[in-house]
């Protein structure tokens, strides 16, 4: 019968067993040493890279800066909707809305047709009345009715028209 069991059955106080604890501590230290030695012997030889070398022909050329926006502008001018452009380009709607906002600011595309004029004017009126507030405050004010992309588009349109 073990010490702990004997103390419980005999209603005795369980006292610290220094010798037992020292023995366990030395066993733990030995185990840690064994694990470290094993890990050192069995360490992977790789440097963290896959080892696959890229051939010169495989290198992808980066598209010209701004060309991604221009592709969106062209599709919009051809009458494509936000959803159609996002699907065609395999991009999130929010990304395309960001392209629209930039295009509006640059004068490359017009806000008309991107959202109903009534919604545009509702957002624009709030932005005019609260010129120091940002998009987060606008989002809170409209309780999520409009996306950040829509808010950015109106913001760009206002800057362009004022």
C-alpha positions as CSV (number, residue, x, y, z in Angstrom):
1,X,0.0,0.0,0.0
2,X,1.3,3.5,-0.9
3,X,2.1,6.3,1.5
4,X,-0.9,8.5,0.3
5,X,-3.4,5.6,0.5
6,X,-2.1,4.7,4.0
7,X,-2.5,8.3,5.2
8,X,-6.0,8.6,3.9
9,X,-7.2,5.2,5.4
10,X,-5.6,5.9,8.7
11,X,-6.8,9.5,8.8
12,X,-3.2,10.8,9.1
13,X,-1.8,14.1,7.8
14,X,-0.1,13.8,4.4
15,X,3.5,15.2,4.8
16,X,5.9,16.3,2.2
17,X,8.2,13.5,1.0
18,X,11.4,15.3,0.2
19,X,13.3,12.2,-0.9
20,X,10.4,11.1,-3.2
21,X,10.2,14.6,-4.8
22,X,14.0,14.7,-5.4
23,X,13.8,11.3,-7.1
24,X,11.0,12.5,-9.3
25,X,12.7,15.7,-10.1
26,X,15.9,13.9,-11.2
27,X,13.8,11.5,-13.3
28,X,12.1,14.4,-15.0
29,X,15.4,16.1,-15.7
30,X,16.8,12.9,-17.2
31,X,13.7,12.5,-19.4
32,X,14.1,16.1,-20.7
33,X,17.7,15.5,-21.4
34,X,16.8,12.3,-23.4
35,X,14.2,14.2,-25.4
36,X,16.6,17.1,-26.2
37,X,19.3,14.6,-27.3
38,X,16.8,12.7,-29.5
39,X,15.5,16.0,-31.0
40,X,19.0,17.2,-31.8
41,X,19.8,13.8,-33.5
42,X,16.6,13.8,-35.5
43,X,16.4,17.5,-36.5
44,X,15.2,18.0,-40.0
45,X,17.9,18.9,-42.5
46,X,15.7,21.4,-44.4
47,X,16.3,25.2,-44.0
48,X,12.6,25.9,-43.9
49,X,12.3,26.4,-47.6
50,X,10.6,23.8,-49.8
51,X,13.8,23.1,-51.7
52,X,12.0,23.5,-55.0
53,X,13.9,25.7,-57.3
54,X,12.0,28.0,-59.5
55,X,12.9,28.0,-63.2
56,X,13.4,31.3,-64.9
57,X,10.4,30.6,-67.2
58,X,8.1,30.0,-64.1
59,X,8.6,33.5,-62.7
60,X,5.3,35.4,-63.0
61,X,5.6,38.9,-64.3
62,X,3.8,41.4,-62.1
63,X,1.1,43.3,-63.9
64,X,1.7,46.9,-64.6
65,X,0.8,49.1,-61.6
66,X,-2.8,50.3,-61.8
67,X,-3.8,47.8,-64.5
68,X,-6.1,45.9,-62.1
69,X,-8.1,49.1,-61.5
70,X,-8.2,49.8,-65.3
71,X,-9.6,46.3,-65.9
72,X,-12.4,47.0,-63.5
73,X,-13.1,50.4,-65.1
74,X,-13.3,48.9,-68.6
75,X,-15.8,46.2,-67.4
76,X,-17.9,48.9,-65.7
77,X,-17.9,51.1,-68.8
78,X,-19.1,48.0,-70.7
79,X,-22.1,47.9,-68.4
80,X,-21.1,45.1,-66.1
81,X,-22.6,45.1,-62.6
82,X,-20.6,44.9,-59.3
83,X,-21.5,41.2,-58.9
84,X,-20.6,40.3,-62.5
85,X,-17.2,42.0,-62.2
86,X,-16.4,40.4,-58.9
87,X,-17.3,37.0,-60.3
88,X,-15.4,37.5,-63.5
89,X,-12.3,38.7,-61.8
90,X,-12.5,36.3,-58.8
91,X,-12.4,39.1,-56.4
92,X,-14.5,40.1,-53.4
93,X,-17.2,42.6,-53.9
94,X,-15.6,44.9,-51.4
95,X,-12.4,45.0,-53.5
96,X,-14.4,46.0,-56.6
97,X,-16.2,48.6,-54.6
98,X,-12.7,49.9,-53.6
99,X,-11.8,50.0,-57.3
100,X,-15.0,51.9,-58.0
101,X,-14.2,54.5,-55.3
102,X,-10.8,55.1,-56.8
103,X,-12.2,55.3,-60.3
104,X,-14.8,57.9,-59.1
105,X,-12.0,59.9,-57.5
106,X,-9.9,59.8,-60.6
107,X,-12.9,60.6,-62.9
108,X,-12.5,57.3,-64.7
109,X,-16.0,56.1,-63.9
110,X,-19.2,57.8,-62.8
111,X,-21.1,57.0,-59.6
112,X,-24.4,57.0,-61.5
113,X,-25.7,53.5,-61.9
114,X,-23.5,52.1,-59.1
115,X,-26.1,52.9,-56.5
116,X,-29.5,54.5,-56.5
117,X,-29.3,58.3,-56.4
118,X,-31.5,58.4,-53.3
119,X,-29.0,56.2,-51.3
120,X,-26.1,58.3,-52.7
121,X,-27.8,61.5,-51.6
122,X,-28.7,60.1,-48.1
123,X,-25.1,59.2,-47.5
124,X,-23.8,62.5,-49.0
125,X,-26.1,64.6,-46.9
126,X,-24.9,62.9,-43.7
127,X,-21.3,63.3,-44.8
128,X,-21.8,67.0,-45.5
129,X,-23.5,67.5,-42.1
130,X,-20.7,65.6,-40.3
131,X,-17.5,66.5,-42.2
132,X,-15.2,65.6,-39.3
133,X,-16.6,62.1,-38.9
134,X,-15.1,59.2,-40.8
135,X,-16.4,56.0,-42.4
136,X,-16.7,54.2,-39.1
137,X,-19.1,56.8,-37.7
138,X,-21.0,56.8,-41.0
139,X,-21.3,53.0,-40.8
140,X,-22.6,53.3,-37.2
141,X,-25.1,56.0,-38.2
142,X,-26.6,54.0,-41.0
143,X,-26.5,50.8,-38.8
144,X,-24.7,48.8,-41.5
145,X,-27.3,49.6,-44.2
146,X,-24.5,50.6,-46.5
147,X,-21.1,48.8,-47.1
148,X,-17.9,50.6,-46.5
149,X,-17.3,50.4,-50.2
150,X,-20.5,52.3,-50.9
151,X,-19.5,54.9,-48.3
152,X,-16.1,55.2,-49.9
153,X,-17.7,55.7,-53.3
154,X,-19.9,58.5,-52.1
155,X,-17.0,60.0,-50.2
156,X,-14.9,60.1,-53.4
157,X,-17.8,61.5,-55.3
158,X,-18.3,64.3,-52.8
159,X,-14.6,65.2,-52.9
160,X,-14.7,65.3,-56.7
161,X,-17.9,67.4,-56.9
162,X,-17.0,69.9,-54.1
